Amino acid sequence: MRFALCNEVLRDLPFADQARLAARLGYAALEVAPFTLDAEAPHLLPAARRAELRRIAEGEGVPVSGLHWLLVAPAGLSITSADAATRARTLDVMERLIALAADLGAGYLVHGSPAQRRVLAEGDAARAEDAMARAAGWAAQHGVTYILEPLDPGQTNWAASLAEAMAIARRIGHPALRTMLDVSAAGNGEAEPAQDLLERALPTGLIAHVHLNDRNRRAPGQGEDRFAPILRALRAHGHAGLCGVEPFDYQPDGPGCAAFAIGYLRGILETLA
């Protein structure tokens, strides 16, 4: 089992230093938040910069595995808005980010972005689902997977559970659209433990990814959630993908948090061997 570090944990470092440190800590890849590459318009990164970023990551031994936090920049995006201009702009950014992922060598994109998917009026949910269907088609054209991330009701009111996200993926029925489990979101919103959700969902083939983080939003092992049962369930069902390490509260700091997480998770794997 291999782990990708979500790069915003090291966002204060230049990208080359992020990759170098992640590799030295033992991560197998970087999962990149586009806003860390360009705070204004990451979807418009020039081709030369895309090639440079890919070369840096692969050269350090931590290729870019995927993208996440997709709609933070540029500002003002929404997959639920009824405003035609906002919707057109959002869909354009999504399509361009899918191309960015492919250019960086990534295999997936995680659609979380809770603030940009809030359902406020009739028709909002239908527009969100249509955006996922469109994204699946674009993802297929680029040979990547688009992943709808369930987030807890404290963050969003659309796809706010694993069951809801799976139902959306089933209705759309496109092989390039799948879902995932975020341990923090599950701990803060689901009635069942994360490992039980995985035991039931992994056999469906709809789970494409996992984010490892505690419900207190810190790194694995820095809170009350137990990760051995989660890794055991993933191993038992032959989960072959990378697991993303995605804390939000960096204790004692970004590098220290990243180091603690990989040490804790590798220690668990040793006990499961």
Rosetta silent file (secondary structure, phi, psi, omega in degrees, C-alpha in Angstrom):
SEQUENCE: MRFALCNEVLRDLPFADQARLAARLGYAALEVAPFTLDAEAPHLLPAARRAELRRIAEGEGVPVSGLHWLLVAPAGLSITSADAATRARTLDVMERLIALAADLGAGYLVHGSPAQRRVLAEGDAARAEDAMARAAGWAAQHGVTYILEPLDPGQTNWAASLAEAMAIARRIGHPALRTMLDVSAAGNGEAEPAQDLLERALPTGLIAHVHLNDRNRRAPGQGEDRFAPILRALRAHGHAGLCGVEPFDYQPDGPGCAAFAIGYLRGILETLA
SCORE:     score description
SCORE:     0.000 S_00000001
   1 L     0.000  134.530 -175.391    0.000    0.000    0.000 S_00000001
   2 L  -120.879  157.006 -174.640    1.369    3.395   -1.008 S_00000001
   3 E  -125.204  137.408  173.602    0.608    6.919    0.142 S_00000001
   4 E  -106.884  138.715  177.564    0.367   10.227   -1.711 S_00000001
   5 E   -94.285  127.227  173.943    0.846   13.473    0.168 S_00000001
   6 E   -70.086  119.311 -161.942   -1.644   16.243   -0.560 S_00000001
   7 H   -70.454  -16.526  179.256    0.769   18.992   -1.463 S_00000001
   8 H   -65.405  -16.681  174.778   -0.981   21.902    0.254 S_00000001
   9 H   -60.097  -30.259 -179.404    0.463   20.500    3.496 S_00000001
  10 H  -112.906   27.665 -170.730    3.793   21.850    2.198 S_00000001
  11 L   -61.431  -21.070 -179.434    2.375   24.831    0.312 S_00000001
  12 L   -76.229  -10.035  179.907    4.851   27.278    1.865 S_00000001
  13 L   -97.607  151.311  169.979    7.707   25.515    0.053 S_00000001
  14 L   -58.242  153.071 -174.549    8.568   25.825   -3.652 S_00000001
  15 H   -56.119  -41.252  179.988    7.167   22.914   -5.652 S_00000001
  16 H   -61.309  -38.013  178.774   10.585   21.313   -6.129 S_00000001
  17 H   -72.001  -33.888  174.384   11.155   21.371   -2.368 S_00000001
  18 H   -59.292  -48.775 -178.221    7.696   19.887   -1.778 S_00000001
  19 H   -63.907  -43.096 -178.550    8.526   16.987   -4.068 S_00000001
  20 H   -63.322  -45.274 -179.154   11.974   16.475   -2.591 S_00000001
  21 H   -67.632  -43.025  178.479   10.730   16.434    0.998 S_00000001
  22 H   -58.238  -42.622  179.035    7.780   14.169    0.222 S_00000001
  23 H   -64.339  -43.468 -179.472   10.117   11.678   -1.422 S_00000001
  24 H   -65.127  -31.037  178.730   12.551   11.751    1.482 S_00000001
  25 H   -76.145  -19.260  177.732    9.730   11.118    3.936 S_00000001
  26 L   110.377    9.418  175.846    8.669    8.046    1.980 S_00000001
  27 L   -73.942  150.972 -177.801    5.611    9.189    0.056 S_00000001
  28 L   -94.955  -14.416 -175.943    5.069    7.601   -3.340 S_00000001
  29 E  -164.536  168.938  171.629    3.365   10.556   -5.024 S_00000001
  30 E  -112.927  132.227  170.761    2.004   14.071   -4.686 S_00000001
  31 E  -103.324  117.668 -164.268   -1.723   14.802   -4.903 S_00000001
  32 E  -102.440  132.787  169.510   -1.852   18.412   -6.010 S_00000001
  33 L   -88.521  117.101 -174.053   -4.284   21.202   -5.186 S_00000001
  34 H   -54.211  -33.464 -178.234   -4.275   23.391   -8.320 S_00000001
  35 H   -64.686  -18.177  176.576   -4.458   26.654   -6.343 S_00000001
  36 H   -76.740  -16.701  178.465   -0.986   25.886   -4.936 S_00000001
  37 L   -89.061  -33.610  177.993    0.378   26.066   -8.481 S_00000001
  38 L  -158.779  116.784 -173.116   -1.336   29.342   -9.359 S_00000001
  39 L   -72.791  -13.262 -175.947   -3.597   31.187   -6.927 S_00000001
  40 L  -108.394  -45.668 -173.300   -5.537   32.954   -9.676 S_00000001
  41 L  -150.183   67.548 -178.014   -5.900   30.691  -12.720 S_00000001
  42 H   -63.818  -24.721 -179.782   -4.293   27.244  -12.373 S_00000001
  43 H   -70.059  -12.257 -178.680   -6.391   25.923  -15.259 S_00000001
  44 H  -108.029   16.474  178.255   -4.459   28.279  -17.559 S_00000001
  45 L   -54.168  133.650  179.239   -0.948   27.178  -16.640 S_00000001
  46 L   -63.086  154.412 -178.394    1.264   27.338  -19.757 S_00000001
  47 H   -58.037  -38.406 -178.443    2.311   24.090  -21.382 S_00000001
  48 H   -65.269  -38.314  178.540    5.961   24.686  -20.521 S_00000001
  49 H   -69.353  -37.890  176.984    5.155   25.086  -16.815 S_00000001
  50 H   -60.577  -45.676 -179.810    3.034   21.933  -16.861 S_00000001
  51 H   -64.654  -38.122  179.504    5.904   19.988  -18.378 S_00000001
  52 H   -64.922  -45.345  179.812    8.318   21.472  -15.845 S_00000001
  53 H   -61.996  -42.611  178.647    6.138   20.526  -12.862 S_00000001
  54 H   -63.300  -43.260 -179.789    5.739   16.990  -14.169 S_00000001
  55 H   -63.133  -41.395  179.732    9.467   16.681  -14.744 S_00000001
  56 H   -62.502  -51.194 -176.379   10.245   17.936  -11.219 S_00000001
  57 H   -62.350  -47.925 -179.176    7.829   15.562   -9.495 S_00000001
  58 H   -66.564  -34.902  178.774    8.824   12.519  -11.507 S_00000001
  59 H   -65.182  -30.471  177.871   12.503   13.377  -11.154 S_00000001
  60 L   -86.128   -5.199  179.342   12.180   13.324   -7.363 S_00000001
  61 L    86.835   14.046  177.560   10.343    9.992   -7.474 S_00000001
  62 L  -129.360   73.277 -178.598    6.953   11.383   -6.427 S_00000001
  63 L   -58.532  156.745  176.537    4.903   11.741   -9.620 S_00000001
  64 E   -71.961  117.244 -177.473    1.666   13.705   -9.505 S_00000001
  65 E   -86.973  -33.885 -177.003   -0.996   11.102   -8.804 S_00000001
  66 E  -168.963  176.573  174.770   -4.051   13.345   -8.935 S_00000001
  67 E  -118.087  151.132  175.886   -5.627   16.748   -8.383 S_00000001
  68 L  -150.231  177.086 -173.554   -8.018   17.816   -5.617 S_00000001
  69 L    49.501   57.864 -166.170   -9.590   21.022   -4.196 S_00000001
  70 L   -73.763  -35.226 -168.497  -10.426   21.769   -7.798 S_00000001
  71 L  -108.571   24.338  176.488  -12.627   24.857   -7.673 S_00000001
  72 L   -69.137  -41.262 -179.417  -10.853   27.065   -5.145 S_00000001
  73 L  -134.894  139.811    0.877   -9.354   29.212   -7.906 S_00000001
  74 L   -71.695  165.414 -177.009  -10.376   31.174   -9.802 S_00000001
  75 L   -69.756  155.376  170.583  -12.892   32.694   -7.405 S_00000001
  76 L    87.814   17.110 -178.480  -16.636   32.629   -7.923 S_00000001
  77 L   -87.686  155.097  176.841  -17.146   29.128   -9.349 S_00000001
  78 L  -163.388  133.131  174.964  -20.217   26.959   -8.736 S_00000001
  79 L   -89.721   -3.838 -178.902  -21.577   23.723  -10.182 S_00000001
  80 L  -110.662  -12.481 -174.648  -25.055   24.515   -8.825 S_00000001
  81 L   -61.329  139.859  175.082  -25.521   28.158   -9.865 S_00000001
  82 L   -84.257   -9.056  178.834  -28.425   28.998  -12.145 S_00000001
  83 L   -71.237  122.573 -173.183  -26.483   31.944  -13.535 S_00000001
  84 H   -62.031  -40.116 -178.465  -25.535   31.018  -17.089 S_00000001
  85 H   -67.886  -42.764  178.852  -22.234   32.890  -17.085 S_00000001
  86 H   -63.214  -42.031 -179.394  -21.109   31.395  -13.773 S_00000001
  87 H   -65.225  -45.118 -179.306  -22.049   27.922  -14.935 S_00000001
  88 H   -62.186  -41.402  179.318  -20.265   28.256  -18.273 S_00000001
  89 H   -64.863  -42.256 -179.503  -17.149   29.562  -16.553 S_00000001
  90 H   -64.115  -45.729  179.758  -17.196   26.750  -13.997 S_00000001
  91 H   -64.084  -37.315  177.024  -17.589   24.034  -16.612 S_00000001
  92 H   -62.463  -43.820  178.370  -14.782   25.544  -18.655 S_00000001
  93 H   -62.588  -43.926  179.725  -12.473   25.492  -15.623 S_00000001
  94 H   -59.438  -45.571  179.924  -13.402   21.885  -14.877 S_00000001
  95 H   -62.777  -41.186 -179.567  -12.656   20.796  -18.439 S_00000001
  96 H   -70.332  -33.360  176.729   -9.327   22.618  -18.425 S_00000001
  97 H   -67.989  -33.440  175.811   -8.358   21.148  -15.037 S_00000001
  98 H   -63.866  -41.585  175.736   -8.968   17.675  -16.421 S_00000001
  99 H   -65.258  -38.233  176.827   -6.547   18.488  -19.231 S_00000001
 100 H   -60.705  -44.910  178.641   -4.102   19.863  -16.647 S_00000001
 101 H   -56.528  -46.262  179.666   -4.282   16.598  -14.708 S_00000001
 102 H   -62.852  -41.024  179.901   -3.464   14.624  -17.838 S_00000001
 103 H   -65.255  -32.519  178.809   -0.577   16.942  -18.686 S_00000001
 104 L   -81.206   -4.901 -179.599    0.880   16.506  -15.199 S_00000001
 105 L    87.129   12.611 -178.301    0.677   12.724  -15.546 S_00000001
 106 L   -77.543  157.805  179.746   -2.110   12.356  -13.001 S_00000001
 107 L  -107.999   -9.407 -175.716   -4.638    9.551  -13.106 S_00000001
 108 E  -154.842  161.359  171.091   -7.563   11.110  -11.230 S_00000001
 109 E  -129.619  133.845  179.097   -9.236   14.295  -10.044 S_00000001
 110 E  -101.634  117.569  178.647  -11.067   14.525   -6.709 S_00000001
 111 E   -95.372   96.786  173.004  -14.073   16.837   -6.781 S_00000001
 112 L  -101.726  -88.772  173.097  -14.572   18.082   -3.244 S_00000001
 113 L    43.005   64.753 -173.747  -14.891   21.892   -3.242 S_00000001
 114 H   -62.901  -36.553 -177.740  -17.862   22.052   -0.835 S_00000001
 115 H   -67.245  -22.206 -177.110  -18.406   25.807   -1.071 S_00000001
 116 H   -98.013   13.649  179.563  -18.836   25.540   -4.838 S_00000001
 117 L  -136.791   20.909 -179.039  -21.536   22.829   -4.731 S_00000001
 118 L   -71.461  134.827  177.496  -24.074   24.065   -2.196 S_00000001
 119 L   -93.223  118.194 -176.769  -27.702   23.440   -3.116 S_00000001
 120 L  -119.312  -18.528 -175.287  -29.792   26.520   -2.345 S_00000001
 121 L  -149.885  167.257  178.204  -32.738   26.347   -4.743 S_00000001
 122 L   -59.113  134.798 -179.653  -34.740   24.023   -6.957 S_00000001
 123 L    97.118  -18.216 -178.106  -32.666   22.818   -9.876 S_00000001
 124 H   -62.678  -44.932 -177.953  -29.306   23.210   -8.129 S_00000001
 125 H   -64.411  -39.359  178.430  -28.864   19.470   -7.527 S_00000001
 126 H   -63.934  -38.948  178.224  -29.729   18.642  -11.130 S_00000001
 127 H   -66.805  -37.965  177.814  -27.143   21.143  -12.345 S_00000001
 128 H   -63.298  -43.595 -179.363  -24.524   19.615  -10.051 S_00000001
 129 H   -66.416  -38.285  176.372  -25.260   16.140  -11.351 S_00000001
 130 H   -62.708  -37.919  177.879  -25.107   17.338  -14.944 S_00000001
 131 H   -62.809  -38.558  177.952  -21.681   18.858  -14.228 S_00000001
 132 H   -65.254  -40.402  179.024  -20.473   15.463  -12.974 S_00000001
 133 H   -63.709  -42.477  177.604  -21.747   13.777  -16.122 S_00000001
 134 H   -63.672  -42.793  179.953  -19.951   16.299  -18.312 S_00000001
 135 H   -61.676  -38.028  178.802  -16.762   15.910  -16.276 S_00000001
 136 H   -61.326  -42.141  178.685  -16.917   12.142  -16.717 S_00000001
 137 H   -64.301  -43.154  177.718  -17.016   12.530  -20.470 S_00000001
 138 H   -65.378  -40.162  179.526  -14.060   14.922  -20.494 S_00000001
 139 H   -60.717  -42.384  179.893  -12.142   12.652  -18.117 S_00000001
 140 H   -61.469  -38.071  179.462  -12.662    9.683  -20.425 S_00000001
 141 H   -62.736  -29.772 -178.043  -11.260   11.680  -23.349 S_00000001
 142 H  -100.978    1.930  177.291   -8.066   12.278  -21.358 S_00000001
 143 L    72.080   29.409  178.547   -7.801    8.790  -19.880 S_00000001
 144 L  -122.777  171.694  179.336   -8.318    9.883  -16.256 S_00000001
 145 E  -111.309  134.442  175.877  -10.953    9.230  -13.594 S_00000001
 146 E  -100.259  127.047 -170.962  -13.191   11.925  -12.135 S_00000001
 147 E  -118.318  120.068  174.552  -14.004   11.260   -8.489 S_00000001
 148 E   -84.694  118.895 -176.361  -16.944   12.766   -6.620 S_00000001
 149 L   -93.840  116.967  172.580  -15.891   13.138   -2.987 S_00000001
 150 L   -66.956  134.152  177.344  -18.630   12.758   -0.356 S_00000001
 151 L  -127.182  153.065 -172.325  -18.262   15.435    2.318 S_00000001
 152 L   -70.535  161.084 -177.852  -20.092   15.714    5.627 S_00000001
 153 L   -61.869  -18.225  174.585  -23.190   17.899    6.110 S_00000001
 154 L   -69.858  -16.025 -179.450  -21.116   20.402    8.054 S_00000001
 155 L  -108.074  -33.585 -173.924  -19.388   21.250    4.770 S_00000001
 156 L  -155.774  164.767  176.724  -22.008   20.767    2.084 S_00000001
 157 L  -120.699   17.941  174.457  -25.576   19.649    1.458 S_00000001
 158 L  -131.068  133.560 -172.448  -24.991   17.837   -1.842 S_00000001
 159 L    52.611   51.447 -175.016  -23.289   14.416   -1.998 S_00000001
 160 L   -95.430   15.674  173.474  -23.084   14.665    1.785 S_00000001
 161 L  -155.848  160.275  177.838  -22.740   10.923    2.357 S_00000001
 162 H   -62.393  -40.364 -179.687  -21.086    7.983    0.667 S_00000001
 163 H   -60.995  -41.469  179.542  -24.487    6.503   -0.145 S_00000001
 164 H   -66.614  -43.296  179.144  -25.579    9.705   -1.887 S_00000001
 165 H   -64.420  -39.484  177.392  -22.362    9.968   -3.892 S_00000001
 166 H   -64.588  -39.424  178.930  -22.616    6.327   -4.947 S_00000001
 167 H   -63.903  -39.989  177.388  -26.219    6.864   -6.037 S_00000001
 168 H   -62.705  -46.367  179.632  -25.164    9.839   -8.178 S_00000001
 169 H   -61.201  -39.412  179.556  -22.370    7.815   -9.780 S_00000001
 170 H   -66.995  -41.848  179.759  -24.794    4.964  -10.497 S_00000001
 171 H   -62.781  -41.928  179.580  -27.380    7.270  -12.076 S_00000001
 172 H   -69.477  -40.884  171.287  -24.783    8.820  -14.363 S_00000001
 173 L    65.669   31.759  179.005  -23.410    5.385  -15.140 S_00000001
 174 L  -106.503  130.078 -176.584  -20.142    6.493  -16.751 S_00000001
 175 L   -62.685  -18.839  179.789  -17.044    4.367  -16.079 S_00000001
 176 L   -86.825   -2.152  177.703  -14.864    7.482  -15.752 S_00000001
 177 E  -112.053  121.738  178.037  -16.953    8.762  -12.816 S_00000001
 178 E  -137.375 -175.180  179.496  -16.461    7.124   -9.431 S_00000001
 179 E  -129.511 -168.778 -172.436  -16.517    8.085   -5.777 S_00000001
 180 E  -160.399 -177.838  173.562  -14.286    7.699   -2.710 S_00000001
 181 E  -129.122  128.578  172.934  -14.123    7.840    1.061 S_00000001
 182 E  -106.144  118.677 -171.866  -12.639   10.681    3.089 S_00000001
 183 H   -63.242  -40.298  179.331  -12.064    9.429    6.630 S_00000001
 184 H   -62.954  -47.672  179.402  -12.495   12.847    8.247 S_00000001
 185 H   -63.016  -40.246  178.496  -15.757   13.531    6.424 S_00000001
 186 H   -62.964  -42.591 -179.720  -17.017   10.039    7.218 S_00000001
 187 H   -64.264  -28.765 -177.693  -16.199   10.477   10.894 S_00000001
 188 H   -96.675   -2.363 -176.492  -18.098   13.756   10.990 S_00000001
 189 H  -141.578  -20.377 -176.297  -21.124   12.710    8.969 S_00000001
 190 L   -93.468  153.097  178.128  -21.670    8.978    8.632 S_00000001
 191 L   -81.586  -21.704 -177.394  -23.504    6.731   11.079 S_00000001
 192 L  -107.570  155.493  173.763  -21.082    3.837   10.507 S_00000001
 193 L   -63.402  153.409 -177.263  -17.315    3.598   11.020 S_00000001
 194 H   -56.633  -40.494 -177.730  -15.183    4.205    7.940 S_00000001
 195 H   -65.377  -32.689  178.180  -13.999    0.595    7.797 S_00000001
 196 H   -71.119  -38.824  175.902  -17.584   -0.691    7.707 S_00000001
 197 H   -60.704  -42.710  179.555  -18.439    1.692    4.886 S_00000001
 198 H   -66.072  -41.090 -179.793  -15.416    0.441    2.962 S_00000001
 199 H   -56.585  -38.227 -178.015  -16.265   -3.221    3.573 S_00000001
 200 H   -84.429  -34.554 -172.696  -19.620   -2.676    1.911 S_00000001
 201 H   -87.373  -33.574 -175.843  -18.605   -0.202   -0.805 S_00000001
 202 H   -57.231  -40.539 -179.959  -15.303   -1.577   -2.090 S_00000001
 203 H   -63.925  -16.444 -179.568  -16.867   -4.656   -3.752 S_00000001
 204 H   -74.858  -19.165 -176.794  -19.082   -2.388   -5.882 S_00000001
 205 L    81.591    2.778 -178.342  -16.083   -1.036   -7.777 S_00000001
 206 L   -87.788  -13.342 -179.091  -17.247    2.546   -7.243 S_00000001
 207 E   -87.887  114.251 -178.032  -14.521    3.440   -4.735 S_00000001
 208 E  -105.559  -12.223 -172.266  -11.555    4.873   -6.601 S_00000001
 209 E  -161.678  163.567  176.894   -9.695    6.653   -3.821 S_00000001
 210 E  -141.021  136.858  169.683   -9.345    7.241   -0.082 S_00000001
 211 E  -106.398  127.428 -179.334   -8.272   10.292    1.903 S_00000001
 212 E  -100.753  116.324 -179.639   -6.662    9.510    5.236 S_00000001
 213 L  -165.308  153.143 -179.740   -7.248   12.167    7.883 S_00000001
 214 L   -84.144  156.348  179.073   -8.740   12.292   11.358 S_00000001
 215 L   -62.709  -18.638  174.987  -12.188   13.696   12.043 S_00000001
 216 L   -82.500    4.121  175.473  -10.436   16.457   14.010 S_00000001
 217 L    76.574   10.286  174.346   -8.883   17.444   10.644 S_00000001
 218 L   -96.190 -174.629 -177.019   -5.369   16.577   11.721 S_00000001
 219 L   -70.247  158.873  172.240   -3.108   13.836   10.374 S_00000001
 220 L   -53.443  133.457 -179.776   -3.834   10.135   10.840 S_00000001
 221 L    91.221   -5.605 -179.918   -2.823    9.196   14.379 S_00000001
 222 L  -105.438   20.637  178.873   -3.298   12.707   15.752 S_00000001
 223 L  -155.331 -156.393 -173.873   -6.859   12.151   16.916 S_00000001
 224 L   -89.135  -17.948 -178.613   -9.345    9.533   18.010 S_00000001
 225 L   -68.218  139.433  178.635   -9.889    7.723   14.699 S_00000001
 226 L  -101.235  127.681 -173.429   -8.213    4.343   14.403 S_00000001
 227 L  -101.214  -13.051  177.369   -6.664    3.669   11.017 S_00000001
 228 H   -60.066  -45.924  178.375   -5.581    0.035   11.360 S_00000001
 229 H   -63.304  -31.182  179.421   -9.120   -1.252   10.624 S_00000001
 230 H   -69.280  -48.260  179.331   -9.321    1.077    7.623 S_00000001
 231 H   -66.094  -33.396  178.183   -6.033   -0.097    6.124 S_00000001
 232 H   -64.892  -41.725  178.751   -6.989   -3.689    6.914 S_00000001
 233 H   -65.363  -42.168  178.633  -10.249   -3.321    4.983 S_00000001
 234 H   -61.850  -43.923  179.772   -8.458   -1.756    2.020 S_00000001
 235 H   -65.764  -41.633 -177.450   -5.904   -4.542    1.958 S_00000001
 236 H   -62.268  -31.283 -178.454   -8.535   -7.260    2.324 S_00000001
 237 L   -99.722   11.215  173.655  -10.372   -5.991   -0.738 S_00000001
 238 L    67.396   33.033  177.981   -7.235   -5.532   -2.824 S_00000001
 239 L   -62.714  115.033 -172.230   -7.406   -1.755   -3.072 S_00000001
 240 L   -97.936   -7.135 -177.099   -4.569   -1.088   -5.499 S_00000001
 241 L   -83.080  170.302  173.224   -4.690    2.693   -5.629 S_00000001
 242 L   -72.161  151.317  170.191   -2.757    5.231   -3.642 S_00000001
 243 E  -104.064  128.522  179.866   -4.234    6.583   -0.425 S_00000001
 244 E   -85.988  132.469  175.080   -4.022   10.357   -0.122 S_00000001
 245 E   -93.773  112.799 -170.971   -2.849   11.841    3.184 S_00000001
 246 L  -133.358   70.247  170.629   -4.932   15.010    3.561 S_00000001
 247 L   -75.946  160.161  177.248   -4.813   16.743    6.951 S_00000001
 248 L  -117.572  -25.840  179.005   -6.071   20.314    7.220 S_00000001
 249 L  -108.291  106.877 -169.280   -4.730   21.287   10.642 S_00000001
 250 L   -90.932  107.214 -179.779   -0.947   20.930   10.439 S_00000001
 251 L  -121.061  127.434    0.860    0.584   20.001   13.784 S_00000001
 252 L   -78.592  -20.511  175.851    3.274   20.939   14.648 S_00000001
 253 L  -162.352 -178.697 -176.984    3.676   22.380   11.141 S_00000001
 254 H   -56.704  -57.509  179.804    3.381   21.203    7.549 S_00000001
 255 H   -60.043  -40.638  179.722    6.620   19.189    7.303 S_00000001
 256 H   -65.809  -38.650  177.545    6.186   17.787   10.825 S_00000001
 257 H   -64.089  -45.580  179.271    2.609   16.783   10.090 S_00000001
 258 H   -62.319  -40.044  179.726    3.626   15.054    6.849 S_00000001
 259 H   -67.011  -44.675 -179.748    6.422   13.200    8.631 S_00000001
 260 H   -60.461  -45.934 -175.628    4.198   12.066   11.490 S_00000001
 261 H   -59.614  -48.833 -177.250    1.477   10.794    9.140 S_00000001
 262 H   -67.557  -35.639  177.031    3.739    8.595    7.005 S_00000001
 263 H   -65.037  -43.819  179.393    5.497    7.185   10.062 S_00000001
 264 H   -62.629  -47.237 -176.947    2.203    6.344   11.739 S_00000001
 265 H   -68.015  -39.596  177.426    0.705    4.719    8.629 S_00000001
 266 H   -65.733  -35.106  176.451    3.831    2.698    7.835 S_00000001
 267 H   -62.033  -39.666  176.983    3.871    1.488   11.417 S_00000001
 268 H   -63.698  -44.448 -179.144    0.342    0.165   10.992 S_00000001
 269 H   -59.435  -36.078  178.277    1.280   -1.602    7.756 S_00000001
 270 H   -63.847  -35.671  178.675    4.104   -3.366    9.576 S_00000001
 271 H   -72.933  -23.851 -178.989    1.639   -4.735   12.116 S_00000001
 272 H   -88.470  -12.066 -175.216   -0.621   -5.965    9.307 S_00000001
 273 L   -64.740    0.000    0.000    2.152   -7.735    7.396 S_00000001
